[in-house]
Amino acid sequence: MGAPGGETLAGPVGNERSLVLAMTASPFFLIAAYLFGMATGWAIFAAARRRAGENAAPSAGGEQSSATSLAPAAREALGQLEAELKTTRALLEQSDAEAKSVSEEIADLDAAIKRANGRLRLVMRAIDGEGDDN
């Protein structure tokens, strides 16, 4: 069904671009490529899990696996983290209490300054009023 001169419906035989276009235009090629990728990924994943399982198996000498030997170290690390979190929370509460006390002191100081300013204005009015009487 090809045209004379070695051409097909997709173009010249030696043209790689038309060959790629013809392959990707076919839904069967795309499905086959997807299935090949899935099978390859599954095989690699299964081999990696098998290798990890062999590495975690206990040895003939009766030693514990690395996963169980890490458990006490992990528990110790979690205990240390918990203690550090408790001290951090205590410091945070302490700094909140200090900030609250400083805020109260500043509010008291602000009120005292406003009272002093009011008294100063009264004194200034009294002085200006005495000068007008003369």
Residue pairs with C-beta under 8 A, 6 or more apart in sequence:
1 9
2 8
6 12
6 13
7 13
10 18
10 19
10 21
10 22
11 18
12 18
23 29
24 30
55 66
56 65
56 66
56 67
57 65
58 64
58 65
